[in-house]
């Protein structure tokens, strides 16, 4: 047990502290070379902010898992992945990171990004990352997925990778959700004796925790597509390498951990493709955090609400891993329904914000212009030289 604890602390600590060092350097470089995030229809920030935080997440994650790989090999600890799977995972993470970097600065076409994502996903599936069976609770039956496991796994990996990218629209949101999700995956993997896989999840969580130090409102840096793609892919794949003994319930646990970005993405698909009849890739300001902002909630209040929901989701996955009963699976499904009702309530009760209502649009633009003026005023004030108060003069209100 002592060697496990030491391995955890060194691997996760190396990812956390390396990113604590790397991210401030990235912020300085971004300001020097004007590597700022652009504004568009789905982004809410109004001041120039660097967008290369994903570089720090990726580098520190690689450092952490490299330390883990070296220590586990020398200590004789099984990491839960054979060499072929581990290599495929590293290639996929490096490939999706490269796609994200180019997309951040060259705005790659949706077809090109999907094509590369598809190739990387096929590589992962071919190496053994897939859902193979599904447990049916209360009838004590395990349903083999057969050939259906391949398209299901493909949709899962590509879907979660893009879902994290889509929900990355507010300070601390995608990073915080992903960090909590990875902690949940790490904890239930640890309980199920998948020590190596739990360290992989905890290592990325450690890297993300360091990133959140600089991304928490008001954000000094964004992760960009490079970061969101790496996080989404890893969050989708790590549960698939779970202990074969529990493969039949992996889908339940994986969906629960990622259900907020999943519902947000499904809502976007229905809204854009069915109601508005536009391309799914058409950006808008109608994601979950936009809807909550329109209700008058602050960024911090939204984060508290979403984080609490995510903690409840993580809690039910841990409950199953501890007791492994059909009733705990039923509780998981009940939580899915509760989150679904939450999303339906947002869409139903506040429809005027979601149907391009001219009055709502004018109200939003006026509010945004006021925010922009306030920020510009603060920037001009910060650039003015500080005026010294003459001695003996009280500068009170």
ROVEX-942575 format. One record per residue (C-alpha): x, y, z; residue number from 1. Coordinates in steps of 0.1 Angstrom, whole numbers, plus 5000, padded with zeros to 4 digits. Layout:
// residues N
<site><u>X</u><v>Y</v><w>Z</w><num>NUM</num></site>
...
***
This chain:
// residues 397
<site><u>5000</u><v>5000</v><w>5000</w><num>1</num></site>
<site><u>5028</u><v>5024</v><w>5008</w><num>2</num></site>
<site><u>5043</u><v>5020</v><w>4973</w><num>3</num></site>
<site><u>5009</u><v>5027</v><w>4958</w><num>4</num></site>
<site><u>5005</u><v>5059</v><w>4978</w><num>5</num></site>
<site><u>5040</u><v>5070</v><w>4968</w><num>6</num></site>
<site><u>5033</u><v>5063</v><w>4931</w><num>7</num></site>
<site><u>5001</u><v>5083</v><w>4933</w><num>8</num></site>
<site><u>5017</u><v>5113</v><w>4949</w><num>9</num></site>
<site><u>5047</u><v>5114</v><w>4926</w><num>10</num></site>
<site><u>5028</u><v>5109</v><w>4894</w><num>11</num></site>
<site><u>4999</u><v>5133</v><w>4902</w><num>12</num></site>
<site><u>5022</u><v>5158</v><w>4919</w><num>13</num></site>
<site><u>5046</u><v>5159</v><w>4889</w><num>14</num></site>
<site><u>5016</u><v>5167</v><w>4866</w><num>15</num></site>
<site><u>5002</u><v>5194</v><w>4890</w><num>16</num></site>
<site><u>5035</u><v>5212</v><w>4897</w><num>17</num></site>
<site><u>5048</u><v>5211</v><w>4862</w><num>18</num></site>
<site><u>5016</u><v>5228</v><w>4849</w><num>19</num></site>
<site><u>5018</u><v>5253</v><w>4877</w><num>20</num></site>
<site><u>5052</u><v>5263</v><w>4863</w><num>21</num></site>
<site><u>5043</u><v>5259</v><w>4826</w><num>22</num></site>
<site><u>5010</u><v>5279</v><w>4825</w><num>23</num></site>
<site><u>5024</u><v>5313</v><w>4838</w><num>24</num></site>
<site><u>5051</u><v>5310</v><w>4811</w><num>25</num></site>
<site><u>5024</u><v>5304</v><w>4785</w><num>26</num></site>
<site><u>5005</u><v>5334</v><w>4797</w><num>27</num></site>
<site><u>5036</u><v>5356</v><w>4793</w><num>28</num></site>
<site><u>5043</u><v>5343</v><w>4758</w><num>29</num></site>
<site><u>5006</u><v>5347</v><w>4747</w><num>30</num></site>
<site><u>5005</u><v>5383</v><w>4758</w><num>31</num></site>
<site><u>5038</u><v>5390</v><w>4741</w><num>32</num></site>
<site><u>5028</u><v>5374</v><w>4707</w><num>33</num></site>
<site><u>4990</u><v>5383</v><w>4710</w><num>34</num></site>
<site><u>4978</u><v>5347</v><w>4711</w><num>35</num></site>
<site><u>4944</u><v>5357</v><w>4722</w><num>36</num></site>
<site><u>4911</u><v>5339</v><w>4720</w><num>37</num></site>
<site><u>4887</u><v>5353</v><w>4693</w><num>38</num></site>
<site><u>4851</u><v>5362</v><w>4701</w><num>39</num></site>
<site><u>4822</u><v>5347</v><w>4682</w><num>40</num></site>
<site><u>4785</u><v>5338</v><w>4686</w><num>41</num></site>
<site><u>4791</u><v>5312</v><w>4713</w><num>42</num></site>
<site><u>4817</u><v>5329</v><w>4735</w><num>43</num></site>
<site><u>4809</u><v>5353</v><w>4763</w><num>44</num></site>
<site><u>4843</u><v>5368</v><w>4772</w><num>45</num></site>
<site><u>4848</u><v>5404</v><w>4762</w><num>46</num></site>
<site><u>4885</u><v>5411</v><w>4772</w><num>47</num></site>
<site><u>4916</u><v>5396</v><w>4754</w><num>48</num></site>
<site><u>4925</u><v>5363</v><w>4770</w><num>49</num></site>
<site><u>4952</u><v>5338</v><w>4760</w><num>50</num></site>
<site><u>4939</u><v>5305</v><w>4747</w><num>51</num></site>
<site><u>4969</u><v>5281</v><w>4749</w><num>52</num></site>
<site><u>4963</u><v>5266</v><w>4783</w><num>53</num></site>
<site><u>4958</u><v>5232</v><w>4766</w><num>54</num></site>
<site><u>4995</u><v>5232</v><w>4758</w><num>55</num></site>
<site><u>5003</u><v>5232</v><w>4795</w><num>56</num></site>
<site><u>4976</u><v>5205</v><w>4802</w><num>57</num></site>
<site><u>4990</u><v>5183</v><w>4775</w><num>58</num></site>
<site><u>5027</u><v>5187</v><w>4784</w><num>59</num></site>
<site><u>5021</u><v>5182</v><w>4822</w><num>60</num></site>
<site><u>4999</u><v>5152</v><w>4815</w><num>61</num></site>
<site><u>5026</u><v>5136</v><w>4794</w><num>62</num></site>
<site><u>5051</u><v>5143</v><w>4821</w><num>63</num></site>
<site><u>5029</u><v>5128</v><w>4848</w><num>64</num></site>
<site><u>5021</u><v>5096</v><w>4829</w><num>65</num></site>
<site><u>5058</u><v>5092</v><w>4818</w><num>66</num></site>
<site><u>5067</u><v>5094</v><w>4855</w><num>67</num></site>
<site><u>5040</u><v>5069</v><w>4862</w><num>68</num></site>
<site><u>5051</u><v>5045</v><w>4835</w><num>69</num></site>
<site><u>5087</u><v>5046</v><w>4846</w><num>70</num></site>
<site><u>5079</u><v>5041</v><w>4883</w><num>71</num></site>
<site><u>5053</u><v>5014</v><w>4876</w><num>72</num></site>
<site><u>5078</u><v>4995</v><w>4854</w><num>73</num></site>
<site><u>5106</u><v>4996</v><w>4880</w><num>74</num></site>
<site><u>5082</u><v>4987</v><w>4909</w><num>75</num></site>
<site><u>5066</u><v>4958</v><w>4891</w><num>76</num></site>
<site><u>5031</u><v>4974</v><w>4894</w><num>77</num></site>
<site><u>5005</u><v>4965</v><w>4867</w><num>78</num></site>
<site><u>4992</u><v>4996</v><w>4850</w><num>79</num></site>
<site><u>4961</u><v>4980</v><w>4836</w><num>80</num></site>
<site><u>4971</u><v>4986</v><w>4799</w><num>81</num></site>
<site><u>4993</u><v>4965</v><w>4777</w><num>82</num></site>
<site><u>5020</u><v>4981</v><w>4756</w><num>83</num></site>
<site><u>4999</u><v>4982</v><w>4725</w><num>84</num></site>
<site><u>4969</u><v>4999</v><w>4742</w><num>85</num></site>
<site><u>4992</u><v>5024</v><w>4760</w><num>86</num></site>
<site><u>5010</u><v>5033</v><w>4727</w><num>87</num></site>
<site><u>4976</u><v>5037</v><w>4709</w><num>88</num></site>
<site><u>4964</u><v>5059</v><w>4737</w><num>89</num></site>
<site><u>4995</u><v>5082</v><w>4735</w><num>90</num></site>
<site><u>4993</u><v>5084</v><w>4697</w><num>91</num></site>
<site><u>4956</u><v>5093</v><w>4699</w><num>92</num></site>
<site><u>4962</u><v>5120</v><w>4726</w><num>93</num></site>
<site><u>4991</u><v>5135</v><w>4707</w><num>94</num></site>
<site><u>4970</u><v>5134</v><w>4674</w><num>95</num></site>
<site><u>4940</u><v>5151</v><w>4689</w><num>96</num></site>
<site><u>4962</u><v>5177</v><w>4706</w><num>97</num></site>
<site><u>4978</u><v>5185</v><w>4672</w><num>98</num></site>
<site><u>4943</u><v>5189</v><w>4657</w><num>99</num></site>
<site><u>4933</u><v>5212</v><w>4685</w><num>100</num></site>
<site><u>4964</u><v>5234</v><w>4681</w><num>101</num></site>
<site><u>4959</u><v>5238</v><w>4644</w><num>102</num></site>
<site><u>4921</u><v>5245</v><w>4649</w><num>103</num></site>
<site><u>4929</u><v>5272</v><w>4675</w><num>104</num></site>
<site><u>4949</u><v>5292</v><w>4650</w><num>105</num></site>
<site><u>4939</u><v>5281</v><w>4615</w><num>106</num></site>
<site><u>4902</u><v>5273</v><w>4620</w><num>107</num></site>
<site><u>4902</u><v>5238</v><w>4604</w><num>108</num></site>
<site><u>4870</u><v>5227</v><w>4586</w><num>109</num></site>
<site><u>4846</u><v>5205</v><w>4605</w><num>110</num></site>
<site><u>4850</u><v>5177</v><w>4579</w><num>111</num></site>
<site><u>4887</u><v>5176</v><w>4583</w><num>112</num></site>
<site><u>4885</u><v>5176</v><w>4621</w><num>113</num></site>
<site><u>4859</u><v>5148</v><w>4621</w><num>114</num></site>
<site><u>4880</u><v>5128</v><w>4596</w><num>115</num></site>
<site><u>4911</u><v>5129</v><w>4618</w><num>116</num></site>
<site><u>4890</u><v>5122</v><w>4650</w><num>117</num></site>
<site><u>4875</u><v>5092</v><w>4632</w><num>118</num></site>
<site><u>4909</u><v>5078</v><w>4623</w><num>119</num></site>
<site><u>4922</u><v>5082</v><w>4659</w><num>120</num></site>
<site><u>4891</u><v>5066</v><w>4672</w><num>121</num></site>
<site><u>4894</u><v>5036</v><w>4649</w><num>122</num></site>
<site><u>4930</u><v>5032</v><w>4661</w><num>123</num></site>
<site><u>4918</u><v>5031</v><w>4698</w><num>124</num></site>
<site><u>4890</u><v>5007</v><w>4690</w><num>125</num></site>
<site><u>4914</u><v>4984</v><w>4671</w><num>126</num></site>
<site><u>4937</u><v>4984</v><w>4701</w><num>127</num></site>
<site><u>4909</u><v>4971</v><w>4723</w><num>128</num></site>
<site><u>4892</u><v>5002</v><w>4738</w><num>129</num></site>
<site><u>4854</u><v>4994</v><w>4734</w><num>130</num></site>
<site><u>4822</u><v>4985</v><w>4752</w><num>131</num></site>
<site><u>4818</u><v>4948</v><w>4748</w><num>132</num></site>
<site><u>4787</u><v>4939</v><w>4768</w><num>133</num></site>
<site><u>4758</u><v>4956</v><w>4788</w><num>134</num></site>
<site><u>4744</u><v>4944</v><w>4821</w><num>135</num></site>
<site><u>4706</u><v>4944</v><w>4824</w><num>136</num></site>
<site><u>4697</u><v>4951</v><w>4860</w><num>137</num></site>
<site><u>4671</u><v>4931</v><w>4880</w><num>138</num></site>
<site><u>4670</u><v>4903</v><w>4854</w><num>139</num></site>
<site><u>4706</u><v>4893</v><w>4861</w><num>140</num></site>
<site><u>4715</u><v>4892</v><w>4823</w><num>141</num></site>
<site><u>4746</u><v>4904</v><w>4805</w><num>142</num></site>
<site><u>4739</u><v>4913</v><w>4769</w><num>143</num></site>
<site><u>4768</u><v>4908</v><w>4745</w><num>144</num></site>
<site><u>4770</u><v>4938</v><w>4722</w><num>145</num></site>
<site><u>4787</u><v>4919</v><w>4694</w><num>146</num></site>
<site><u>4794</u><v>4939</v><w>4663</w><num>147</num></site>
<site><u>4772</u><v>4968</v><w>4677</w><num>148</num></site>
<site><u>4800</u><v>4975</v><w>4702</w><num>149</num></site>
<site><u>4821</u><v>4990</v><w>4674</w><num>150</num></site>
<site><u>4797</u><v>5018</v><w>4662</w><num>151</num></site>
<site><u>4786</u><v>5024</v><w>4699</w><num>152</num></site>
<site><u>4822</u><v>5029</v><w>4710</w><num>153</num></site>
<site><u>4829</u><v>5051</v><w>4679</w><num>154</num></site>
<site><u>4800</u><v>5074</v><w>4687</w><num>155</num></site>
<site><u>4810</u><v>5075</v><w>4724</w><num>156</num></site>
<site><u>4846</u><v>5085</v><w>4719</w><num>157</num></site>
<site><u>4839</u><v>5111</v><w>4691</w><num>158</num></site>
<site><u>4808</u><v>5124</v><w>4709</w><num>159</num></site>
<site><u>4825</u><v>5129</v><w>4743</w><num>160</num></site>
<site><u>4856</u><v>5145</v><w>4727</w><num>161</num></site>
<site><u>4834</u><v>5171</v><w>4710</w><num>162</num></site>
<site><u>4810</u><v>5175</v><w>4739</w><num>163</num></site>
<site><u>4838</u><v>5187</v><w>4762</w><num>164</num></site>
<site><u>4848</u><v>5211</v><w>4734</w><num>165</num></site>
<site><u>4813</u><v>5225</v><w>4730</w><num>166</num></site>
<site><u>4807</u><v>5231</v><w>4767</w><num>167</num></site>
<site><u>4840</u><v>5250</v><w>4771</w><num>168</num></site>
<site><u>4825</u><v>5284</v><w>4769</w><num>169</num></site>
<site><u>4828</u><v>5299</v><w>4804</w><num>170</num></site>
<site><u>4856</u><v>5303</v><w>4829</w><num>171</num></site>
<site><u>4862</u><v>5272</v><w>4850</w><num>172</num></site>
<site><u>4833</u><v>5252</v><w>4834</w><num>173</num></site>
<site><u>4849</u><v>5225</v><w>4812</w><num>174</num></site>
<site><u>4880</u><v>5223</v><w>4833</w><num>175</num></site>
<site><u>4861</u><v>5219</v><w>4865</w><num>176</num></site>
<site><u>4836</u><v>5194</v><w>4851</w><num>177</num></site>
<site><u>4863</u><v>5173</v><w>4836</w><num>178</num></site>
<site><u>4884</u><v>5174</v><w>4867</w><num>179</num></site>
<site><u>4855</u><v>5161</v><w>4889</w><num>180</num></site>
<site><u>4847</u><v>5135</v><w>4862</w><num>181</num></site>
<site><u>4883</u><v>5123</v><w>4862</w><num>182</num></site>
<site><u>4884</u><v>5121</v><w>4900</w><num>183</num></site>
<site><u>4853</u><v>5100</v><w>4899</w><num>184</num></site>
<site><u>4868</u><v>5077</v><w>4873</w><num>185</num></site>
<site><u>4900</u><v>5075</v><w>4893</w><num>186</num></site>
<site><u>4882</u><v>5067</v><w>4925</w><num>187</num></site>
<site><u>4859</u><v>5040</v><w>4912</w><num>188</num></site>
<site><u>4888</u><v>5024</v><w>4892</w><num>189</num></site>
<site><u>4908</u><v>5024</v><w>4925</w><num>190</num></site>
<site><u>4880</u><v>5007</v><w>4943</w><num>191</num></site>
<site><u>4877</u><v>4981</v><w>4915</w><num>192</num></site>
<site><u>4915</u><v>4974</v><w>4919</w><num>193</num></site>
<site><u>4925</u><v>4991</v><w>4886</w><num>194</num></site>
<site><u>4954</u><v>5010</v><w>4902</w><num>195</num></site>
<site><u>4971</u><v>5019</v><w>4870</w><num>196</num></site>
<site><u>4940</u><v>5033</v><w>4853</w><num>197</num></site>
<site><u>4932</u><v>5053</v><w>4884</w><num>198</num></site>
<site><u>4966</u><v>5069</v><w>4883</w><num>199</num></site>
<site><u>4960</u><v>5079</v><w>4847</w><num>200</num></site>
<site><u>4928</u><v>5096</v><w>4856</w><num>201</num></site>
<site><u>4942</u><v>5112</v><w>4887</w><num>202</num></site>
<site><u>4972</u><v>5125</v><w>4867</w><num>203</num></site>
<site><u>4951</u><v>5144</v><w>4842</w><num>204</num></site>
<site><u>4930</u><v>5156</v><w>4870</w><num>205</num></site>
<site><u>4961</u><v>5170</v><w>4887</w><num>206</num></site>
<site><u>4971</u><v>5188</v><w>4855</w><num>207</num></site>
<site><u>4936</u><v>5202</v><w>4852</w><num>208</num></site>
<site><u>4936</u><v>5213</v><w>4888</w><num>209</num></site>
<site><u>4968</u><v>5234</v><w>4882</w><num>210</num></site>
<site><u>4951</u><v>5248</v><w>4851</w><num>211</num></site>
<site><u>4920</u><v>5258</v><w>4871</w><num>212</num></site>
<site><u>4942</u><v>5280</v><w>4893</w><num>213</num></site>
<site><u>4946</u><v>5303</v><w>4863</w><num>214</num></site>
<site><u>4912</u><v>5295</v><w>4846</w><num>215</num></site>
<site><u>4889</u><v>5301</v><w>4875</w><num>216</num></site>
<site><u>4869</u><v>5334</v><w>4871</w><num>217</num></site>
<site><u>4882</u><v>5358</v><w>4861</w><num>218</num></site>
<site><u>4902</u><v>5336</v><w>4838</w><num>219</num></site>
<site><u>4938</u><v>5345</v><w>4829</w><num>220</num></site>
<site><u>4940</u><v>5318</v><w>4802</w><num>221</num></site>
<site><u>4917</u><v>5295</v><w>4783</w><num>222</num></site>
<site><u>4924</u><v>5258</v><w>4774</w><num>223</num></site>
<site><u>4915</u><v>5262</v><w>4737</w><num>224</num></site>
<site><u>4905</u><v>5234</v><w>4715</w><num>225</num></site>
<site><u>4938</u><v>5217</v><w>4721</w><num>226</num></site>
<site><u>4930</u><v>5213</v><w>4757</w><num>227</num></site>
<site><u>4893</u><v>5204</v><w>4754</w><num>228</num></site>
<site><u>4900</u><v>5177</v><w>4728</w><num>229</num></site>
<site><u>4927</u><v>5161</v><w>4749</w><num>230</num></site>
<site><u>4905</u><v>5161</v><w>4780</w><num>231</num></site>
<site><u>4875</u><v>5149</v><w>4762</w><num>232</num></site>
<site><u>4893</u><v>5120</v><w>4745</w><num>233</num></site>
<site><u>4910</u><v>5109</v><w>4777</w><num>234</num></site>
<site><u>4878</u><v>5111</v><w>4797</w><num>235</num></site>
<site><u>4860</u><v>5090</v><w>4770</w><num>236</num></site>
<site><u>4888</u><v>5064</v><w>4767</w><num>237</num></site>
<site><u>4900</u><v>5057</v><w>4803</w><num>238</num></site>
<site><u>4867</u><v>5042</v><w>4814</w><num>239</num></site>
<site><u>4868</u><v>5018</v><w>4785</w><num>240</num></site>
<site><u>4900</u><v>5002</v><w>4798</w><num>241</num></site>
<site><u>4883</u><v>4993</v><w>4831</w><num>242</num></site>
<site><u>4886</u><v>4959</v><w>4848</w><num>243</num></site>
<site><u>4872</u><v>4932</v><w>4823</w><num>244</num></site>
<site><u>4852</u><v>4919</v><w>4853</w><num>245</num></site>
<site><u>4831</u><v>4951</v><w>4853</w><num>246</num></site>
<site><u>4830</u><v>4958</v><w>4816</w><num>247</num></site>
<site><u>4792</u><v>4951</v><w>4815</w><num>248</num></site>
<site><u>4785</u><v>4982</v><w>4837</w><num>249</num></site>
<site><u>4812</u><v>5005</v><w>4823</w><num>250</num></site>
<site><u>4787</u><v>5022</v><w>4800</w><num>251</num></site>
<site><u>4765</u><v>5032</v><w>4829</w><num>252</num></site>
<site><u>4794</u><v>5047</v><w>4848</w><num>253</num></site>
<site><u>4809</u><v>5064</v><w>4818</w><num>254</num></site>
<site><u>4776</u><v>5081</v><w>4808</w><num>255</num></site>
<site><u>4770</u><v>5092</v><w>4844</w><num>256</num></site>
<site><u>4804</u><v>5109</v><w>4847</w><num>257</num></site>
<site><u>4799</u><v>5127</v><w>4813</w><num>258</num></site>
<site><u>4761</u><v>5133</v><w>4814</w><num>259</num></site>
<site><u>4762</u><v>5171</v><w>4816</w><num>260</num></site>
<site><u>4782</u><v>5177</v><w>4784</w><num>261</num></site>
<site><u>4763</u><v>5148</v><w>4768</w><num>262</num></site>
<site><u>4729</u><v>5164</v><w>4775</w><num>263</num></site>
<site><u>4743</u><v>5198</v><w>4765</w><num>264</num></site>
<site><u>4755</u><v>5184</v><w>4731</w><num>265</num></site>
<site><u>4722</u><v>5166</v><w>4725</w><num>266</num></site>
<site><u>4703</u><v>5198</v><w>4732</w><num>267</num></site>
<site><u>4725</u><v>5216</v><w>4707</w><num>268</num></site>
<site><u>4718</u><v>5189</v><w>4680</w><num>269</num></site>
<site><u>4680</u><v>5191</v><w>4685</w><num>270</num></site>
<site><u>4680</u><v>5229</v><w>4687</w><num>271</num></site>
<site><u>4701</u><v>5235</v><w>4656</w><num>272</num></site>
<site><u>4692</u><v>5206</v><w>4633</w><num>273</num></site>
<site><u>4655</u><v>5202</v><w>4641</w><num>274</num></site>
<site><u>4641</u><v>5235</v><w>4653</w><num>275</num></site>
<site><u>4664</u><v>5260</v><w>4635</w><num>276</num></site>
<site><u>4673</u><v>5237</v><w>4606</w><num>277</num></site>
<site><u>4709</u><v>5248</v><w>4604</w><num>278</num></site>
<site><u>4742</u><v>5229</v><w>4606</w><num>279</num></site>
<site><u>4751</u><v>5213</v><w>4639</w><num>280</num></site>
<site><u>4784</u><v>5232</v><w>4637</w><num>281</num></site>
<site><u>4767</u><v>5266</v><w>4636</w><num>282</num></site>
<site><u>4778</u><v>5284</v><w>4668</w><num>283</num></site>
<site><u>4753</u><v>5301</v><w>4691</w><num>284</num></site>
<site><u>4749</u><v>5313</v><w>4727</w><num>285</num></site>
<site><u>4723</u><v>5288</v><w>4738</w><num>286</num></site>
<site><u>4744</u><v>5263</v><w>4757</w><num>287</num></site>
<site><u>4735</u><v>5255</v><w>4793</w><num>288</num></site>
<site><u>4757</u><v>5282</v><w>4808</w><num>289</num></site>
<site><u>4743</u><v>5308</v><w>4784</w><num>290</num></site>
<site><u>4708</u><v>5299</v><w>4795</w><num>291</num></site>
<site><u>4718</u><v>5302</v><w>4832</w><num>292</num></site>
<site><u>4735</u><v>5336</v><w>4825</w><num>293</num></site>
<site><u>4703</u><v>5348</v><w>4809</w><num>294</num></site>
<site><u>4685</u><v>5340</v><w>4841</w><num>295</num></site>
<site><u>4707</u><v>5366</v><w>4859</w><num>296</num></site>
<site><u>4730</u><v>5341</v><w>4876</w><num>297</num></site>
<site><u>4767</u><v>5351</v><w>4879</w><num>298</num></site>
<site><u>4796</u><v>5330</v><w>4867</w><num>299</num></site>
<site><u>4804</u><v>5318</v><w>4902</w><num>300</num></site>
<site><u>4768</u><v>5309</v><w>4909</w><num>301</num></site>
<site><u>4766</u><v>5289</v><w>4877</w><num>302</num></site>
<site><u>4798</u><v>5270</v><w>4886</w><num>303</num></site>
<site><u>4785</u><v>5262</v><w>4920</w><num>304</num></site>
<site><u>4753</u><v>5248</v><w>4906</w><num>305</num></site>
<site><u>4770</u><v>5227</v><w>4879</w><num>306</num></site>
<site><u>4798</u><v>5215</v><w>4902</w><num>307</num></site>
<site><u>4772</u><v>5204</v><w>4928</w><num>308</num></site>
<site><u>4753</u><v>5184</v><w>4901</w><num>309</num></site>
<site><u>4786</u><v>5169</v><w>4890</w><num>310</num></site>
<site><u>4794</u><v>5159</v><w>4926</w><num>311</num></site>
<site><u>4761</u><v>5141</v><w>4929</w><num>312</num></site>
<site><u>4768</u><v>5123</v><w>4896</w><num>313</num></site>
<site><u>4802</u><v>5113</v><w>4909</w><num>314</num></site>
<site><u>4787</u><v>5102</v><w>4942</w><num>315</num></site>
<site><u>4763</u><v>5076</v><w>4926</w><num>316</num></site>
<site><u>4791</u><v>5061</v><w>4906</w><num>317</num></site>
<site><u>4811</u><v>5056</v><w>4938</w><num>318</num></site>
<site><u>4780</u><v>5042</v><w>4954</w><num>319</num></site>
<site><u>4778</u><v>5015</v><w>4928</w><num>320</num></site>
<site><u>4815</u><v>5007</v><w>4930</w><num>321</num></site>
<site><u>4812</u><v>5002</v><w>4968</w><num>322</num></site>
<site><u>4780</u><v>4981</v><w>4968</w><num>323</num></site>
<site><u>4776</u><v>4968</v><w>4932</w><num>324</num></site>
<site><u>4739</u><v>4963</v><w>4935</w><num>325</num></site>
<site><u>4711</u><v>4966</v><w>4910</w><num>326</num></site>
<site><u>4695</u><v>4993</v><w>4932</w><num>327</num></site>
<site><u>4726</u><v>5014</v><w>4929</w><num>328</num></site>
<site><u>4723</u><v>5011</v><w>4891</w><num>329</num></site>
<site><u>4686</u><v>5021</v><w>4894</w><num>330</num></site>
<site><u>4698</u><v>5052</v><w>4913</w><num>331</num></site>
<site><u>4722</u><v>5060</v><w>4886</w><num>332</num></site>
<site><u>4694</u><v>5060</v><w>4860</w><num>333</num></site>
<site><u>4672</u><v>5081</v><w>4883</w><num>334</num></site>
<site><u>4699</u><v>5107</v><w>4884</w><num>335</num></site>
<site><u>4700</u><v>5106</v><w>4846</w><num>336</num></site>
<site><u>4663</u><v>5114</v><w>4845</w><num>337</num></site>
<site><u>4668</u><v>5142</v><w>4871</w><num>338</num></site>
<site><u>4695</u><v>5159</v><w>4850</w><num>339</num></site>
<site><u>4673</u><v>5154</v><w>4819</w><num>340</num></site>
<site><u>4645</u><v>5172</v><w>4836</w><num>341</num></site>
<site><u>4669</u><v>5201</v><w>4846</w><num>342</num></site>
<site><u>4678</u><v>5205</v><w>4809</w><num>343</num></site>
<site><u>4641</u><v>5203</v><w>4798</w><num>344</num></site>
<site><u>4632</u><v>5229</v><w>4824</w><num>345</num></site>
<site><u>4657</u><v>5254</v><w>4810</w><num>346</num></site>
<site><u>4645</u><v>5249</v><w>4775</w><num>347</num></site>
<site><u>4608</u><v>5251</v><w>4783</w><num>348</num></site>
<site><u>4605</u><v>5278</v><w>4808</w><num>349</num></site>
<site><u>4628</u><v>5304</v><w>4791</w><num>350</num></site>
<site><u>4621</u><v>5298</v><w>4755</w><num>351</num></site>
<site><u>4622</u><v>5335</v><w>4746</w><num>352</num></site>
<site><u>4660</u><v>5334</v><w>4749</w><num>353</num></site>
<site><u>4663</u><v>5304</v><w>4726</w><num>354</num></site>
<site><u>4642</u><v>5313</v><w>4695</w><num>355</num></site>
<site><u>4660</u><v>5343</v><w>4682</w><num>356</num></site>
<site><u>4634</u><v>5366</v><w>4697</w><num>357</num></site>
<site><u>4643</u><v>5401</v><w>4685</w><num>358</num></site>
<site><u>4634</u><v>5417</v><w>4718</w><num>359</num></site>
<site><u>4656</u><v>5392</v><w>4737</w><num>360</num></site>
<site><u>4684</u><v>5397</v><w>4712</w><num>361</num></site>
<site><u>4682</u><v>5435</v><w>4716</w><num>362</num></site>
<site><u>4683</u><v>5431</v><w>4754</w><num>363</num></site>
<site><u>4713</u><v>5409</v><w>4752</w><num>364</num></site>
<site><u>4732</u><v>5432</v><w>4728</w><num>365</num></site>
<site><u>4725</u><v>5462</v><w>4751</w><num>366</num></site>
<site><u>4737</u><v>5442</v><w>4781</w><num>367</num></site>
<site><u>4769</u><v>5432</v><w>4762</w><num>368</num></site>
<site><u>4776</u><v>5467</v><w>4751</w><num>369</num></site>
<site><u>4774</u><v>5479</v><w>4787</w><num>370</num></site>
<site><u>4798</u><v>5452</v><w>4797</w><num>371</num></site>
<site><u>4822</u><v>5461</v><w>4770</w><num>372</num></site>
<site><u>4821</u><v>5498</v><w>4780</w><num>373</num></site>
<site><u>4828</u><v>5489</v><w>4816</w><num>374</num></site>
<site><u>4858</u><v>5467</v><w>4807</w><num>375</num></site>
<site><u>4872</u><v>5494</v><w>4784</w><num>376</num></site>
<site><u>4868</u><v>5520</v><w>4811</w><num>377</num></site>
<site><u>4887</u><v>5497</v><w>4836</w><num>378</num></site>
<site><u>4915</u><v>5491</v><w>4810</w><num>379</num></site>
<site><u>4919</u><v>5529</v><w>4803</w><num>380</num></site>
<site><u>4919</u><v>5535</v><w>4841</w><num>381</num></site>
<site><u>4946</u><v>5509</v><w>4845</w><num>382</num></site>
<site><u>4968</u><v>5525</v><w>4818</w><num>383</num></site>
<site><u>4966</u><v>5560</v><w>4833</w><num>384</num></site>
<site><u>4996</u><v>5570</v><w>4855</w><num>385</num></site>
<site><u>4988</u><v>5569</v><w>4892</w><num>386</num></site>
<site><u>4983</u><v>5604</v><w>4905</w><num>387</num></site>
<site><u>5000</u><v>5612</v><w>4938</w><num>388</num></site>
<site><u>4980</u><v>5629</v><w>4965</w><num>389</num></site>
<site><u>4997</u><v>5660</v><w>4979</w><num>390</num></site>
<site><u>5009</u><v>5657</v><w>5015</w><num>391</num></site>
<site><u>4983</u><v>5667</v><w>5040</w><num>392</num></site>
<site><u>4953</u><v>5662</v><w>5017</w><num>393</num></site>
<site><u>4927</u><v>5636</v><w>5026</w><num>394</num></site>
<site><u>4915</u><v>5618</v><w>4996</w><num>395</num></site>
<site><u>4882</u><v>5605</v><w>5010</w><num>396</num></site>
<site><u>4849</u><v>5599</v><w>4995</w><num>397</num></site>
***
